[in-house]
């Protein structure tokens, strides 16, 4: 990837969703999304293994690409502010 001027970070963040939704309950938090499915397919195409759509979505949650904290969660606004700060920094 580096020889082609790419970074893993750039590749992964290219799949960040443009919009956000607020789940009403934990049952509304998805296990996969269209973006995580596309990320998974691209990573597998590049030779990565064990990166299905659910694993890709968990990565998106862990690094702050998505904010799927339920409505009323005490940390939801904090995560939203961090995501907004990242998008203005890039």
Backbone as ProteinMPNN parsed JSONL, in Angstrom:
{"seq_chain_A": "XXXXXXXXXXXXXXXXXXXXXXXXXXXXXXXXXXXXXXXXXXXXXXXXXXXXXXXXXXXXXXXXXXXXXXXXXXXXXXXXXXXXXXXXXX", "coords_chain_A": {"N_chain_A": [[0.822, -1.185, 0.0], [1.906, 1.254, 0.842], [3.865, 1.654, -1.057], [2.336, 2.385, -3.184], [1.474, 4.824, -2.466], [-0.525, 4.845, -0.573], [-2.239, 4.634, 2.606], [-3.043, 2.55, 5.386], [-4.721, 3.693, 7.243], [-5.908, 5.776, 5.738], [-7.292, 4.252, 3.85], [-9.124, 2.814, 5.502], [-10.591, 4.927, 6.718], [-11.817, 5.927, 4.51], [-14.164, 4.633, 4.291], [-15.838, 5.64, 6.177], [-19.024, 6.508, 7.337], [-21.175, 9.081, 6.014], [-23.33, 10.246, 7.285], [-25.15, 10.253, 10.429], [-26.939, 8.205, 12.727], [-29.224, 7.884, 15.43], [-29.537, 5.383, 17.573], [-32.448, 4.137, 19.144], [-32.57, 2.176, 21.061], [-30.569, -0.526, 22.419], [-31.161, -2.684, 20.839], [-31.495, -1.554, 18.398], [-29.0, -0.976, 17.443], [-26.847, -1.598, 14.842], [-25.28, -4.625, 13.596], [-23.85, -4.779, 11.333], [-23.155, -2.67, 8.505], [-23.817, -1.042, 5.344], [-21.454, 0.279, 4.69], [-19.556, -1.068, 6.303], [-19.667, -3.556, 5.162], [-18.709, -3.029, 2.587], [-16.122, -2.166, 3.282], [-15.085, -4.516, 4.397], [-15.095, -6.229, 2.142], [-13.237, -4.902, 0.499], [-10.905, -5.002, 2.071], [-10.528, -7.771, 2.188], [-10.115, -8.253, -0.519], [-7.638, -7.178, -0.758], [-6.098, -8.978, 0.553], [-6.375, -9.308, 3.312], [-7.496, -11.205, 6.141], [-10.143, -12.715, 8.078], [-11.882, -10.553, 8.404], [-14.74, -9.883, 8.361], [-17.97, -8.305, 7.682], [-19.113, -7.726, 10.228], [-16.916, -7.647, 11.967], [-15.55, -5.553, 10.735], [-17.363, -3.493, 11.229], [-17.234, -3.386, 14.013], [-14.629, -2.449, 14.275], [-15.003, 0.092, 13.159], [-16.627, 1.2, 15.129], [-14.864, 1.125, 17.315], [-12.79, 2.897, 16.633], [-14.047, 5.286, 16.359], [-15.419, 5.994, 14.046], [-18.098, 5.727, 13.752], [-20.913, 6.703, 15.674], [-22.724, 5.083, 17.599], [-23.94, 5.122, 20.039], [-26.7, 4.825, 22.173], [-29.693, 6.863, 22.247], [-29.736, 9.21, 24.817], [-27.584, 8.112, 26.145], [-24.858, 8.665, 28.282], [-22.37, 9.21, 27.187], [-22.661, 9.764, 24.524], [-22.792, 12.452, 23.405], [-20.192, 13.311, 23.896], [-18.669, 11.607, 22.277], [-19.704, 12.361, 19.803], [-18.753, 14.988, 19.652], [-16.001, 14.491, 19.535], [-15.811, 13.14, 17.097], [-16.697, 15.148, 15.383], [-14.653, 16.997, 15.776], [-12.515, 15.612, 14.65], [-13.275, 15.487, 11.975], [-13.124, 18.137, 11.219], [-10.478, 18.536, 11.436], [-9.265, 17.24, 9.371]], "CA_chain_A": [[0.0, 0.0, 0.0], [2.744, 2.445, 0.939], [4.545, 1.838, -2.341], [1.369, 2.999, -4.084], [1.069, 6.106, -1.894], [-1.715, 4.665, 0.259], [-2.048, 4.237, 3.995], [-4.154, 1.76, 5.914], [-5.641, 4.65, 7.863], [-6.674, 6.43, 4.677], [-8.219, 3.266, 3.289], [-10.196, 2.546, 6.446], [-11.434, 6.108, 6.898], [-12.591, 6.196, 3.288], [-15.446, 3.952, 4.446], [-16.615, 6.279, 7.242], [-20.32, 6.982, 6.832], [-21.303, 10.541, 5.997], [-24.375, 10.661, 8.213], [-25.252, 9.503, 11.673], [-28.27, 7.911, 13.235], [-29.235, 7.695, 16.875], [-30.369, 4.241, 17.943], [-33.333, 4.355, 20.289], [-32.261, 1.163, 22.066], [-29.477, -1.411, 22.008], [-31.66, -3.559, 19.774], [-31.413, -0.807, 17.147], [-27.597, -0.825, 17.039], [-26.607, -2.639, 13.841], [-24.06, -5.434, 13.654], [-23.146, -4.46, 10.092], [-23.737, -1.603, 7.684], [-23.329, -1.096, 3.961], [-20.054, 0.709, 4.698], [-18.699, -2.121, 6.86], [-19.633, -4.632, 4.171], [-17.771, -2.601, 1.528], [-14.782, -2.187, 3.863], [-14.692, -5.916, 4.502], [-14.791, -6.746, 0.801], [-11.998, -4.296, 0.019], [-9.781, -5.555, 2.823], [-10.312, -9.144, 1.725], [-9.542, -8.165, -1.868], [-6.231, -6.816, -0.576], [-5.392, -10.068, 1.209], [-6.649, -9.418, 4.74], [-8.352, -12.318, 6.498], [-10.913, -12.568, 9.313], [-12.439, -9.202, 8.452], [-16.098, -9.847, 7.833], [-18.672, -7.044, 7.918], [-19.314, -7.464, 11.65], [-15.617, -7.236, 12.49], [-15.276, -4.228, 10.187], [-18.196, -2.53, 11.95], [-16.664, -3.249, 15.355], [-13.486, -1.547, 14.104], [-15.552, 1.438, 12.957], [-17.065, 1.652, 16.452], [-13.714, 1.285, 18.203], [-11.951, 4.047, 16.274], [-14.848, 6.489, 16.342], [-16.008, 6.319, 12.741], [-19.552, 5.772, 13.956], [-21.354, 6.972, 17.04], [-23.996, 4.385, 17.734], [-24.434, 5.135, 21.411], [-28.154, 5.03, 22.135], [-30.211, 8.148, 22.711], [-29.708, 9.32, 26.26], [-26.337, 7.582, 26.704], [-24.084, 9.767, 28.842], [-21.144, 9.478, 26.421], [-22.995, 10.025, 23.119], [-22.401, 13.799, 23.002], [-18.733, 13.375, 23.933], [-18.192, 10.934, 21.068], [-20.089, 13.212, 18.677], [-17.82, 16.111, 19.621], [-14.7, 13.982, 19.095], [-15.933, 12.863, 15.666], [-16.77, 16.453, 14.71], [-13.307, 17.563, 15.832], [-11.667, 14.906, 13.704], [-13.653, 15.822, 10.597], [-12.656, 19.487, 10.911], [-9.018, 18.517, 11.43], [-8.749, 16.603, 8.17]], "C_chain_A": [[0.871, 1.256, 0.0], [3.481, 2.72, -0.367], [3.643, 2.518, -3.358], [0.845, 4.329, -3.544], [-0.171, 6.034, -1.035], [-1.301, 4.37, 1.695], [-3.256, 3.41, 4.417], [-5.183, 2.686, 6.548], [-6.517, 5.32, 6.81], [-7.699, 5.501, 4.055], [-9.401, 3.048, 4.219], [-11.142, 3.736, 6.579], [-12.214, 6.465, 5.643], [-13.971, 5.542, 3.353], [-16.303, 4.56, 5.563], [-17.926, 6.795, 6.668], [-20.414, 8.507, 6.918], [-22.334, 11.035, 7.002], [-24.354, 9.83, 9.476], [-26.717, 9.25, 11.996], [-28.139, 7.714, 14.738], [-30.135, 6.515, 17.205], [-31.203, 4.55, 19.183], [-33.039, 3.38, 21.42], [-31.113, 0.309, 21.557], [-29.899, -2.349, 20.883], [-31.579, -2.881, 18.409], [-29.984, -0.578, 16.658], [-27.281, -1.945, 16.05], [-25.338, -3.433, 14.123], [-23.202, -5.178, 12.421], [-23.858, -3.291, 9.424], [-23.253, -1.791, 6.252], [-21.85, -0.728, 3.9], [-19.138, -0.38, 5.236], [-18.608, -3.308, 5.907], [-18.661, -4.278, 3.04], [-16.333, -2.61, 2.034], [-14.252, -3.614, 3.929], [-14.29, -6.487, 3.152], [-13.481, -6.186, 0.274], [-10.783, -4.837, 0.759], [-9.483, -6.982, 2.398], [-9.687, -9.168, 0.337], [-8.037, -7.885, -1.785], [-5.455, -7.86, 0.228], [-5.594, -10.19, 2.712], [-7.592, -10.594, 4.974], [-9.068, -12.007, 7.811], [-11.434, -11.146, 9.485], [-13.796, -9.182, 7.762], [-16.756, -8.518, 8.164], [-18.893, -6.715, 9.394], [-18.015, -7.005, 12.3], [-15.264, -5.843, 11.998], [-16.106, -3.179, 10.923], [-17.684, -2.318, 13.369], [-15.439, -2.341, 15.321], [-13.969, -0.108, 13.965], [-16.037, 2.024, 14.288], [-15.856, 2.002, 17.316], [-12.893, 2.531, 17.899], [-12.742, 5.338, 16.146], [-15.371, 6.911, 14.984], [-17.517, 6.461, 12.836], [-19.829, 6.051, 15.427], [-22.721, 6.326, 17.193], [-24.403, 4.201, 19.193], [-25.918, 5.494, 21.364], [-28.52, 6.416, 22.649], [-30.225, 8.16, 24.229], [-28.452, 8.766, 26.911], [-25.456, 8.76, 27.129], [-22.867, 10.117, 27.994], [-21.425, 9.859, 24.962], [-22.511, 11.399, 22.647], [-20.879, 13.962, 22.968], [-18.131, 12.742, 22.674], [-18.523, 11.776, 19.84], [-19.139, 14.396, 18.543], [-16.441, 15.674, 19.125], [-14.72, 13.705, 17.593], [-15.956, 14.175, 14.894], [-15.401, 17.117, 14.69], [-12.357, 16.905, 14.847], [-11.991, 15.328, 12.282], [-13.235, 17.241, 10.241], [-11.146, 19.546, 10.851], [-8.45, 17.917, 10.162], [-8.989, 17.437, 6.947]], "O_chain_A": [[0.612, 2.203, -0.744], [3.694, 3.874, -0.739], [4.129, 3.158, -4.29], [-0.104, 4.896, -4.085], [-0.811, 7.056, -0.789], [-0.187, 3.924, 1.967], [-4.349, 3.556, 3.87], [-6.387, 2.476, 6.399], [-7.732, 5.417, 6.979], [-8.827, 5.902, 3.768], [-10.552, 3.09, 3.784], [-12.361, 3.566, 6.553], [-13.177, 7.229, 5.711], [-14.848, 5.865, 2.553], [-17.381, 4.045, 5.86], [-17.935, 7.447, 5.624], [-19.807, 9.132, 7.787], [-22.209, 12.147, 7.514], [-23.636, 8.836, 9.578], [-27.604, 9.996, 11.582], [-27.058, 7.412, 15.244], [-31.358, 6.626, 17.127], [-30.717, 5.148, 20.143], [-33.23, 3.702, 22.593], [-30.729, 0.41, 20.392], [-29.072, -2.758, 20.067], [-31.593, -3.555, 17.379], [-29.783, -0.039, 15.569], [-27.433, -3.12, 16.383], [-24.434, -2.955, 14.809], [-21.982, -5.339, 12.457], [-25.005, -2.973, 9.738], [-22.374, -2.612, 5.991], [-21.082, -1.339, 3.158], [-18.056, -0.6, 4.691], [-17.583, -3.987, 5.854], [-17.886, -5.124, 2.593], [-15.422, -3.013, 1.31], [-13.109, -3.88, 3.559], [-13.262, -7.155, 3.035], [-12.696, -6.914, -0.332], [-9.748, -5.102, 0.147], [-8.321, -7.363, 2.262], [-8.831, -10.004, 0.05], [-7.268, -8.311, -2.647], [-4.285, -7.65, 0.548], [-5.034, -11.095, 3.331], [-8.394, -10.936, 4.104], [-8.64, -11.132, 8.564], [-11.425, -10.605, 10.591], [-13.975, -8.55, 6.722], [-16.163, -7.689, 8.854], [-18.865, -5.544, 9.773], [-18.019, -6.069, 13.1], [-14.735, -5.034, 12.759], [-15.608, -2.091, 11.211], [-17.699, -1.195, 13.874], [-15.231, -1.548, 16.24], [-13.413, 0.803, 14.579], [-15.871, 3.218, 14.537], [-15.829, 3.046, 17.967], [-12.355, 3.156, 18.814], [-12.164, 6.385, 15.852], [-15.731, 8.073, 14.793], [-18.131, 7.222, 12.089], [-19.054, 5.668, 16.303], [-23.749, 6.956, 16.944], [-25.113, 3.257, 19.541], [-26.331, 6.367, 20.6], [-27.762, 7.051, 23.382], [-30.684, 7.203, 24.853], [-28.265, 8.931, 28.116], [-25.335, 9.742, 26.397], [-22.376, 11.242, 28.083], [-20.502, 10.24, 24.241], [-21.883, 11.497, 21.593], [-20.345, 14.667, 22.113], [-17.197, 13.284, 22.084], [-17.702, 11.888, 18.93], [-18.762, 14.765, 17.43], [-15.788, 16.404, 18.38], [-13.752, 14.004, 16.894], [-15.301, 14.296, 13.859], [-15.028, 17.735, 13.692], [-11.492, 17.568, 14.273], [-11.086, 15.509, 11.467], [-13.01, 17.529, 9.065], [-10.58, 20.483, 10.288], [-7.258, 18.07, 9.897], [-8.611, 17.039, 5.845]]}, "name": "protein", "num_of_chains": 1, "seq": "XXXXXXXXXXXXXXXXXXXXXXXXXXXXXXXXXXXXXXXXXXXXXXXXXXXXXXXXXXXXXXXXXXXXXXXXXXXXXXXXXXXXXXXXXX"}
